[in-house]
Every structure is written in C-alpha cells, then in structure tokens.
C-alpha cells in the first residue's frame, strides 16, 4: 500500500482527501503554514497549496526522491517547471 502525504487543507485539498484515503495510506495532511520539511517522507505527496508555494514544496520532495502530484497550475513560470521536471528525471 502506498504511503501518501497531502499538503494543502483548503478547497482542493479537502476535495481530494477522501479519494487519497481510498488510494493508499494517508499518513499526514498539512496546510500551507506547516513545516513540511519535518514530516514523514511518504511514497507520494499531493500538493494542493496556494500556487505561489508549489515550486518550493515540490522541489523539496522531488530532491528527496518522493513522487509529487501538483494541482494546476503546477508552478508560475516555465523555467520553474523545467527545473522540477529535470529534478524528477
């Protein structure tokens, strides 16, 4: 069973939480003000925080080899997106 983290407790995060619980073991849910660097490292992190936080949060988890799902828009510019893609390969 996959261990999943959900970063984002607002509108979209609340909508997908129950679905993630069905898809795997939801080990934590945190909001955009939480210290996500101290949380258990799951197999997947779903990021549903405000758009301006996506890049920093996704980069943190990708650099640690954790799979990331970003709600749209993934990031705010194409250079940031390219960097995240390069990290994930």
VENHU-V660456 format. One record per pair of residues at least 24 apart in sequence whose ideal C-beta (glycine too) atoms are under 8 Angstrom apart, sorted by the first residue. I is the first residue (numbers start at 1). J is the second residue. If there is no record, write none. Layout:
[[I	J] [I	J]]
This chain:
[[1	25] [2	42] [2	43] [2	44] [3	27] [3	40] [3	42] [3	43] [3	44] [4	42] [4	43] [4	44] [4	45] [4	46] [5	29] [5	30] [5	39] [5	40] [5	42] [5	44] [5	45] [5	46] [6	30] [6	45] [6	46] [6	48] [7	31] [7	32] [7	34] [7	36] [7	45] [7	46] [7	47] [7	48] [7	49] [7	57] [8	32] [8	46] [8	47] [8	48] [8	49] [8	71] [10	48] [10	49] [10	50] [12	48] [12	71] [13	46] [13	48] [13	49] [16	46] [16	48] [20	46] [36	60] [41	66] [42	66] [43	67] [44	68] [44	69] [45	69] [46	71] [47	71] [51	75] [51	76] [52	76] [55	80] [55	84] [58	84] [59	83] [59	84] [59	87] [62	87] [62	88] [63	87]]
